[in-house]
């Protein structure tokens, strides 16, 4: 039977991390270990007890930009298991997550993406009530639904999202891991998905292996991360010939924050409180959504926001940001 290493990366968010650990402790099939890649100066203290080994490994983050790729790679190097299960620090694993991944993961199969349900504010205040989480959790409108059972192949590498996935060690080694040239927020997931596609490593949607995303205030598009989004979009282009995160870049432009110039992306101004008010996730919203902001900026009526014509219109407009503006 395969051994399973659970992995997470963290900076701050001690309460979220404690819930992640409690979620792994409540597994029907526990992991063989849990590794926390710590992107802060000091290790975490007073973490919940577990029936399996829990190790913290330090990650150098002294330059101020969170080294997300380096942290995931370091966690994988430190892991002892045959199967690597990555769960973000704001995601509580459901009790069958490890069992579901263990049943599906095998050498040569590729990467597996489990389900994600977003929780409203305060859902975990009384502890880990998984029945309550199932009632309250919602799927992100930009994510595909899981298959009715088993596996369904993902045909678009851009759908890869690192907050909940598993991969056999052999396939991880074949992938080369995450590109550590990405620093701070954005781009490293799409790059990893592209690398998997280029190397013929499959990406699969999996029924089950659910996590519950814990509420925390957030902005979409991420106007609090514009410098790193721009840097990483241009770095992606240096590798693959076009940028990524074009939906965020397009929204930034609609807000008057950036422009696409012939020599690259140009920052026009810093976001102000009006911008944050537009993009901020409010307590009644389980998640923030870039498309919602684009539709509001363009005064699209609610009845017209979900049609195929509107989707194609937005995709065509976003495509302008895949490359530098022609002179």
C-alpha positions in Angstrom: 0.0 0.0 0.0 1.3 3.5 -0.8 2.4 5.8 1.9 0.9 9.2 2.0 2.5 12.5 2.9 0.2 15.5 3.5 1.8 18.9 2.7 0.9 22.5 3.3 2.7 25.8 3.1 2.0 28.6 5.6 2.8 32.2 6.6 0.7 33.6 9.4 -2.9 32.3 9.6 -2.2 30.2 12.7 -5.9 29.6 13.3 -6.4 28.4 9.7 -3.4 26.0 10.1 -4.7 24.6 13.3 -8.0 23.7 11.5 -6.1 22.1 8.7 -4.2 19.9 11.2 -7.4 19.0 13.0 -8.9 18.0 9.6 -6.0 15.7 8.9 -6.3 14.3 12.5 -9.9 13.5 11.8 -9.2 11.5 8.6 -10.8 8.0 8.2 -7.4 7.0 6.8 -4.7 9.2 8.4 -1.7 10.4 6.4 1.7 8.9 7.3 3.0 12.4 8.1 2.1 16.1 7.7 4.8 18.6 6.6 4.3 22.3 7.1 6.6 24.5 5.0 6.9 27.6 7.1 7.4 30.9 5.2 7.9 33.1 8.3 10.8 33.8 10.7 9.6 31.5 13.5 8.0 28.1 13.6 4.4 27.8 14.8 3.7 27.1 18.4 1.0 25.3 20.3 -0.3 23.3 17.3 -3.0 20.6 17.8 -1.9 17.1 18.6 -1.9 14.4 15.9 -1.6 10.7 15.8 1.0 11.0 13.0 4.3 12.8 12.7 4.1 16.6 12.0 7.2 18.4 10.9 7.8 22.0 10.3 10.5 23.0 7.8 11.7 26.6 7.4 11.6 28.4 4.1 13.6 31.6 3.5 11.2 34.4 2.9 13.4 37.3 4.0 13.0 39.3 0.8 9.3 39.9 1.5 7.9 38.0 -1.5 6.3 34.7 -0.4 8.3 31.9 -2.1 5.2 29.7 -2.8 6.9 27.6 -5.5 10.0 27.0 -3.4 7.9 26.1 -0.4 6.0 23.5 -2.2 9.1 22.0 -3.7 10.8 22.0 -0.3 7.9 20.2 1.3 7.9 17.6 -1.5 11.7 17.0 -1.0 11.2 16.6 2.7 8.3 14.2 2.3 8.8 10.4 2.8 5.5 9.3 1.1 4.9 7.7 -2.2 1.9 10.0 -2.8 2.1 13.8 -2.1 -1.2 15.4 -1.0 -1.0 19.2 -1.1 -3.7 21.2 0.7 -3.5 25.0 1.2 -3.4 26.4 4.7 -6.9 27.9 4.4 -8.5 24.5 3.3 -9.8 22.0 5.8 -9.6 18.4 4.5 -12.8 16.4 4.7 -12.6 13.1 6.6 -12.2 11.0 3.4 -9.7 13.2 1.6 -6.6 11.0 2.2 -8.6 7.8 1.5 -10.0 9.2 -1.7 -6.6 10.3 -3.0 -4.9 7.0 -1.8 -7.4 5.0 -3.9 -6.9 7.0 -7.0 -3.2 8.0 -7.1 -0.8 5.8 -8.8 2.5 6.1 -10.7 1.9 7.3 -14.2 -1.6 8.5 -13.7 -0.7 12.1 -13.2 -2.1 14.9 -11.0 -5.5 14.6 -9.3 -7.6 17.6 -8.2 -10.2 17.0 -5.6 -13.3 19.1 -4.7 -13.3 22.5 -3.1 -16.3 24.0 -1.2 -16.2 27.6 0.0 -17.5 28.3 3.5 -19.2 31.5 4.7 -17.8 33.6 7.5 -17.9 31.9 10.9 -18.8 28.4 9.6 -15.9 26.8 11.6 -16.4 28.9 14.8 -17.8 26.0 16.8 -15.2 23.5 15.5 -15.1 21.0 12.7 -18.7 20.1 11.9 -18.4 18.4 8.5 -22.1 17.9 8.1 -22.5 21.7 8.6 -19.7 22.4 6.1 -21.4 20.2 3.5 -24.7 22.1 3.9 -23.0 25.6 3.8 -20.2 25.1 1.4 -20.6 26.2 -2.2 -18.5 25.5 -5.3 -16.7 28.4 -7.0 -18.6 29.6 -10.1 -15.4 29.6 -12.1 -14.5 26.0 -11.3 -15.8 22.9 -13.1 -18.1 20.5 -11.2 -16.4 17.2 -10.2 -17.4 14.1 -12.2 -20.4 12.1 -10.9 -18.0 9.4 -9.9 -14.3 8.5 -10.3 -12.1 10.5 -12.6 -12.6 12.9 -15.5 -9.6 14.1 -17.5 -9.0 17.9 -17.5 -8.4 19.1 -21.0 -7.2 22.6 -20.1 -4.0 22.9 -18.1 -5.1 26.4 -17.0 -7.6 24.8 -14.7 -4.9 23.5 -12.4 -5.2 25.1 -8.9 -2.8 24.2 -6.2 -5.1 24.6 -3.2 -6.0 20.9 -3.3 -4.2 18.3 -5.3 -2.3 15.0 -5.1 0.4 13.4 -7.3 2.4 10.3 -7.1 6.1 10.8 -6.3 7.1 9.4 -9.7 5.0 11.9 -11.6 6.1 14.7 -9.3 9.7 13.9 -10.1 8.9 13.8 -13.8 7.3 17.2 -13.6 10.4 18.9 -12.1 8.2 20.6 -9.5 7.1 24.2 -9.4 9.3 26.9 -11.1 10.9 28.9 -8.4 11.4 31.9 -10.7 7.9 32.9 -9.7 7.9 35.1 -6.5 4.9 36.4 -4.7 1.4 36.0 -5.9 0.2 34.5 -9.2 1.3 32.5 -12.2 3.1 29.5 -10.7 0.0 27.3 -10.8 -0.6 27.9 -14.5 3.1 27.4 -15.2 3.0 24.0 -13.4 -0.1 23.0 -15.3 1.5 24.0 -18.6 4.6 22.0 -17.7 2.5 18.9 -17.0 0.8 19.3 -20.3 4.1 19.7 -22.2 5.6 16.6 -20.5 2.5 14.4 -21.1 1.5 14.1 -17.5 -2.2 14.0 -17.1 -4.4 16.2 -15.0 -7.6 14.8 -13.6 -10.7 15.9 -11.8 -11.6 13.6 -8.9 -15.0 13.0 -7.3 -14.3 13.4 -3.5 -11.1 14.3 -1.9 -12.9 17.4 -0.7 -11.6 20.4 1.1 -13.5 23.3 2.7 -12.1 26.7 2.1 -12.1 28.8 5.2 -13.5 32.3 4.9 -11.0 35.2 4.9 -11.3 38.6 3.4 -9.8 38.7 0.0 -9.8 40.8 -3.2 -10.5 39.6 -6.7 -8.9 40.7 -8.9 -6.0 40.8 -6.5 -5.3 44.6 -6.6 -3.2 44.2 -3.4 -0.8 42.1 -5.5 -0.4 44.0 -8.7 3.5 44.2 -8.7 3.9 40.4 -8.3 1.1 39.7 -10.8 2.8 41.8 -13.4 6.2 40.4 -12.8 5.0 36.8 -12.9 2.9 37.4 -16.0 6.0 38.7 -17.8 8.1 35.8 -16.5 5.5 33.4 -17.8 5.7 35.1 -21.2 9.5 34.8 -21.2 9.1 31.0 -21.0 6.0 30.3 -23.0 5.7 33.2 -25.5 2.6 34.7 -24.0 1.4 36.0 -20.6 -1.0 34.4 -18.2 -3.5 35.9 -15.6 -5.0 37.9 -18.5 -8.4 38.1 -16.7 -6.8 39.9 -13.8 -4.7 42.2 -16.1 -7.9 43.0 -18.1 -9.7 43.9 -14.9 -6.8 46.1 -13.7 -6.9 48.0 -17.0 -10.7 48.5 -16.8 -10.1 50.0 -13.3 -7.4 52.4 -14.8 -4.6 50.7 -12.8 -2.4 49.5 -15.6 -2.0 49.7 -19.4 -0.6 47.3 -21.9 2.2 49.0 -23.7 4.5 47.9 -26.6 7.4 47.4 -24.1 5.3 45.6 -21.4 2.7 46.3 -18.7 2.7 49.8 -17.2 1.4 50.7 -13.8 -0.7 53.9 -14.0 -1.6 54.4 -10.4 -1.9 52.7 -7.0 -5.3 51.3 -6.1 -7.4 53.4 -3.8 -10.2 52.7 -1.3 -12.9 52.8 -4.1 -11.0 50.1 -5.9 -10.7 47.9 -2.8 -14.4 48.4 -2.1 -15.2 47.1 -5.6 -13.0 44.1 -5.3 -13.2 43.2 -1.7 -14.9 40.0 -0.5 -17.7 40.9 1.8 -18.9 38.7 4.8 -22.0 37.5 2.9 -19.8 36.3 -0.1 -18.1 32.9 0.3 -15.5 33.9 -2.3 -14.4 36.9 -4.4 -14.8 36.8 -8.1 -13.0 38.7 -10.9 -15.8 38.2 -13.4 -18.2 39.9 -11.0 -16.0 43.0 -11.0 -15.6 43.1 -14.7 -19.4 42.8 -15.2 -20.0 45.7 -12.7 -17.3 47.9 -14.4 -19.0 47.3 -17.8 -22.5 47.8 -16.4 -23.7 44.4 -17.6 -27.2 43.5 -16.4 -27.4 40.4 -14.2 -29.5 38.6 -16.7 -26.8 39.0 -19.4 -23.8 38.0 -17.3 -23.9 34.2 -17.6 -24.6 33.7 -21.3 -22.2 32.1 -23.8 -22.0 35.3 -25.9 -20.9 37.3 -22.8 -18.3 34.7 -21.9 -16.8 34.8 -25.4 -16.9 38.6 -25.4 -14.9 38.8 -22.1 -12.4 36.1 -23.3 -11.7 38.0 -26.5 -11.1 41.3 -24.6 -8.8 39.6 -22.1 -6.8 38.1 -24.9 -5.3 41.5 -25.6 -3.2 41.1 -22.6 -1.6 37.8 -23.6 1.1 39.8 -25.5 2.6 43.3 -25.5 0.5 45.9 -27.4 1.5 46.3 -31.0 3.0 49.6 -32.0 
